[in-house]
C-alpha cells in the first residue's frame, strides 16, 4: 500500500506561523489532473414579470459568464494557488468543447491535453440567476464511457505527463472519462513512476481507485461506498477506517460540509489508524458549492510540495472555510489563506457581544448543532488545566461558547478566541452568568468538577428548553 509514512500521534499542532510558511510553499507544487471536464455557464439578470404564456418567470438577461467546471474547476483552484498544472480530459466536437478548451488554455501555468471525441456532447451546466438565486439549471451531458481507443490514448498521455509532475489527481464526476479500468491503469502508471495519487470520487464505487494514496469523499459518498452510517463524528471515523482498510488507501480525508474535515491515516503501529478532526472556521456560511474542489486543490498542492498530511488537511480546512464564505463556485488564493492566519484575525471573528452571541447560537441550532456554554475569567482557561477543560467541554457539543468577565477585546479574551476548540467568546458585561444563560439557552452547560453539581448558576433553568448539565472532570 502506498501513502505517507506513519506520523507521530503526539506531534504538536502547527503554529499559525508554521501554517503561514506552509501556505507559501503551495505554489511550488506541480500536479497532473485527469478527469471529467465541464463547462459552467452562468446567465445573470432580473425577473420583473411572469410570462403570459405559462406561469414561469421571465429573466431579463444582463450578462453571461463561462468557467471551467468539474475537473476543470480543480485545475482552476490549483492555478489560483500558484501551482503548475497539466490537465488531461475529453471534450466533444461541439461549440461547448471549443469554448472549454479556450478557457482551460487561457489559464496561466496550465498545460492542457483536451482530447476530442467525435459525436460526443461536452458536459455543460447552464445556471440562470436572478437576485443572487438560481431560478433554473439546464444540463447537457453524455455520461457513457469514452471510446476505448481514446481511453488508451488518454492513459498514454497522462502517464507521460505524470513524469513531469509531482502528484496525479483523478477528478471523477461520473461523466465517462474515469470509467472501467482507466483509474486502475492510471494509478499503476503513477506509482510505477514514484508519483502519489489523490482521488476526488463521485458516487460510491471506490474500488476502482484501490491503492490511491489519498481519497477525498464527502459524507454522502463515504456512506454509499461503505454502507455505514455517517451521522456522528464517531460514525465518520469508523466508516473512513473501513474504507481505507478495504481498498488499501494511504489515507482518507472526509468532507463534512461546514462541520469540517476528518483525516484518517496509518498510525505508527500495524493495523492502527490516526484520526484528526479539523474545523473549517468559516467566518460566515454563505455557499457550500465548490468547497470540495478547493479542498482537493489545496490537498494536492500540499502533497505535491512534500508536506505532511496533518498540515495539508489543516490548510484544506482553512481554505474550505474561506470558500464557504463566498457566493458561487469560488477559488481561494494564497493571500486569503495568509490573511486568515494573521495573528488576531481569527480571534476578531469569534469575539462578539451577547446579542450577537444569541443570534449565532440560534443559527447554529437551526443547523442541528448542539451549543455548549462555559463561563469564567478568560485567564483561567490558558493554563494546562484550563485547556484540558476546554477540550473536554468541546467534546460534549458541536459549538462551544465561552462567557468571560471583563472587556471582550481584552488580550486574555483574544487569546482565548484564538484557541481551536473555542467557537465564540462573549463578554458577560454587567449582567450575571444566569442572565447570559437565560438568553443563550445552551444545549449543554459545562461546569468544572471542583464546583460540584449543587448550586451551579443557571443549572435550574436548563429543563425549560431541554438543556443538560455536564460536570467536567478537570479543574
Secondary structure, 3 states (H helix, E strand, C coil): CCCCCCCCCCCCCCCHHHHHHHHHHHHHCEEEEEECEEEEEEEEEEEEEECCCCCCEEEEEEEEEEEEEEHHHHHHHHHHCCCEEEEEEEEECCHHHHHHHHHHHCCCCEEEEEEEECCCCCCEEEEEEECCEEEEEEEECCCCCCCHHHHHHHHHHHHHHHCCCCEEEEECCCCCCCCCCHHHHHHHHHHHCCCEEEEECCCCCHHHHCCCCEECCEHHHHHHHHCCCCCCHHHHHHHHHHHHHHHCCCEEEEECHHHCEEEEEECCCCCCEEEEEECCCCCCCCCCCCHHHHHHHHHHHHHHCCCCHHHHHHHHHHHHHHHHCCCCCCCCCHHHHHHHCCCCHHHHHHEECHHHHHHHHHHHHHCCCCEEEEEECHHHHCCHHHHHHHHHHHCCCCEEEEEECCCCCCHHHHHHHCCCCCCEEEECCCCCHHHHHHHHCCCEEEEEHHHCCCCCCCHHHHHHCCCEEEEECCC
